[in-house]
Amino acid sequence: EGDRLSLVIDQKLLAQHLALACRAVNPTVGRHYAVLNNVLLRADARTNTLALAGYDLSMGIETRLREGVMVHQSGIVAAPAKVLSEMVAKLPQGDLELICETKTLLIRSVGIASHAYNIRVMPTDEYPALPTVQTEDIVIEGADFLDGIGGVMYACAIDDTAALLKGSGCKVVALDRDPQRLATLKSRVKQAGAHKIVRAMEADFLAID
């Protein structure tokens, strides 16, 4: 049920996963879409899972917890990311209880009545659905993935002037006019096992619209 939930979770674990989800919360986007200043908490008592998600219309991050959490009531809550992060960080380590019933999320340390905060939440029906990726799973060592990405990051744009240079379609696109240099790049990408997400093309940077 929306805007309701009840669960107990370890403070350190919640802070870690909240920090991950908040990486996709962009204050600039939030100025135009207030609901995106929030992080979405989805609790499922049936699977004893808590999912936290952030979204800025171009990137979505969702992290799921199955260990260190006990979900008593299923529900979905959209809570302000910055405030929630600050409140969780201020609470002492140990178990935290999160309860939401009347558009207010209560966060308190289990067994310590003086350590508690109330946070106003927003209607979850205003929160846009995160994009889904329909593709085959790719398993790759973290170090190899970073090495492959590092070999092409220098070619990525830092603004929206040319969207292709940022890597459209959930891919990293590298452009180079030098065939020999391009061949070397393709070889590195293939060796790193990142050929399904990194695409190297022979093209002129200035010709991309």
Residue pairs with C-beta under 8 A, 6 or more apart in sequence:
1 74
1 75
1 76
2 75
2 76
2 123
2 124
2 125
3 75
3 76
3 77
3 100
3 103
3 121
3 123
3 124
4 73
4 75
4 77
4 100
4 101
5 41
5 43
5 71
5 73
5 74
5 75
5 76
5 77
5 98
5 99
5 100
6 43
6 71
6 72
6 73
6 75
6 97
6 98
6 99
6 100
7 43
7 50
7 69
7 70
7 71
7 72
7 73
7 97
7 98
8 69
8 70
8 72
8 95
8 96
8 97
8 98
8 110
9 50
9 65
9 68
9 69
9 70
9 95
9 96
9 98
10 68
10 69
10 93
10 94
10 95
10 96
11 88
11 91
11 92
11 93
11 94
11 95
11 96
11 109
12 93
13 65
13 67
13 68
13 69
14 65
14 88
14 96
15 85
15 88
15 89
17 52
17 63
17 65
18 39
18 52
18 81
18 84
18 85
18 88
19 85
20 52
20 61
20 63
21 39
21 52
21 53
21 54
21 61
21 62
21 63
21 81
22 39
22 54
22 81
22 82
22 85
23 54
23 61
24 53
24 54
24 55
24 56
24 59
24 60
24 61
25 36
25 37
25 38
25 39
25 54
25 55
25 56
25 81
25 82
26 36
26 56
27 37
29 36
29 56
29 57
30 36
30 37
33 57
34 122
35 78
35 122
35 123
35 126
35 127
35 128
36 55
36 56
36 57
36 127
36 128
37 80
37 81
37 82
38 78
38 79
38 80
38 81
38 121
38 122
38 127
39 52
39 53
39 54
39 78
39 79
39 80
39 81
39 84
40 51
40 52
40 53
40 54
40 55
40 76
40 77
40 78
40 124
40 127
41 50
41 51
41 52
41 76
41 77
41 78
41 79
41 98
42 50
42 51
42 52
42 53
42 75
42 76
43 49
43 50
43 51
43 71
43 73
43 74
43 75
43 76
44 50
44 51
44 71
44 74
45 71
45 72
45 73
45 74
46 74
47 66
48 66
48 69
48 70
48 71
49 64
49 65
49 66
49 69
49 71
50 64
50 65
50 69
50 71
51 62
51 63
51 64
51 65
52 62
52 63
52 64
52 65
53 60
53 61
53 62
53 63
53 130
54 60
54 61
54 81
55 61
55 127
55 128
55 130
57 128
60 130
60 131
62 130
75 100
76 124
77 100
77 105
77 121
77 124
78 121
78 122
78 123
78 124
78 126
78 127
79 105
79 119
79 121
79 122
80 119
80 120
80 122
83 119
84 105
84 107
84 119
87 107
87 117
87 119
88 96
88 107
90 117
91 107
91 108
91 109
91 115
91 117
92 109
92 112
92 115
94 109
94 110
94 111
94 112
95 109
95 110
95 111
96 107
96 108
96 109
96 110
97 106
97 107
97 108
97 109
97 110
98 105
98 106
98 107
99 105
99 106
100 106
100 121
103 120
103 121
104 118
104 119
104 120
104 121
105 118
105 119
105 120
105 121
106 116
106 117
106 118
107 116
107 117
107 118
107 119
108 115
108 116
108 117
109 115
109 116
133 170
135 170
138 193
138 196
138 197
140 192
140 193
140 194
141 193
144 192
144 193
144 194
145 192
145 193
145 194
147 188
147 192
148 188
148 189
148 192
148 193
148 194
148 198
149 172
149 194
149 198
151 185
151 188
151 189
151 192
152 172
152 174
152 185
152 189
152 198
152 200
153 172
155 165
155 174
155 175
155 176
156 165
156 166
156 167
156 172
156 174
157 165
157 166
160 166
162 208
162 209
164 173
164 208
165 173
165 175
165 205
165 208
167 173
170 197
171 197
171 198
171 199
172 197
172 198
172 199
173 198
173 199
173 200
173 201
174 185
174 198
174 199
174 200
174 201
175 200
175 201
175 202
175 203
175 204
175 205
175 208
176 182
176 185
176 200
176 201
176 202
176 203
177 202
177 203
177 204
179 202
182 200
182 201
182 202
185 200
186 195
186 200
189 195
189 198
189 200
